[in-house]
Amino acid sequence: MTTHITHPDIIKRLKRAEGHLRSIVSMLEEGRGCLDIAQQLQAVEKAVTNAKKTLIHDHIDHCLDTAAGPDSREARASVGEFKKITKYL
């Protein structure tokens, strides 16, 4: 497995989401209001989504670019197009 510069940031995001998720379970057990719970669920969902996007973009930038190589114009064009479409993840 290759470790990239963004991995520590992704780990921090996921640990934060993990803490929020534990809080949500406690909130449910305590009978807290649905609005508060939904807000926390949104925070967890956003954190996981951002971690996923960061991981995917990092993979494209470091792994696919390297695999395409500097000599293959067509492969590099395909990777470039793929990078553009990932903004819609």
Secondary structure, DSSP 8 states (H G I E B T S, - for coil): ----TTHHHHHHHHHHHHHHHHHHHHHHHHT--HHHHHHHHHHHHHHHHHHHHHHHHHHIIIIIHHHHTTT-HHHHHHHHHHHHHGGG-
